[in-house]
Amino acid sequence: MDRPDDNPMNHPAEQPAGSDDDSPKFGRLLIVLLCAVLVIVAITLISEALYT
């Protein structure tokens, strides 16, 4: 049992190392960034083809 003086600043308890609930999703972010780059490339190529 925690004594009141063990946590004087009322910090939250440490999370276990295996919890992935709040970890960032780097795979999803990478896919979104790749799609954004592809859209920019497509807009560039289409605008170059139309306005030259």
HUSUL-V194735 format. One line per field, one symbol per residue. ss: DSSP state (2 for helix, 1 for strand, 0 for the rest). A space follows every 50 residues. Layout:
BEGIN
ss: ???
END
This chain:
BEGIN
ss: 00022220000000000000000002222222222222222222222222 00
END
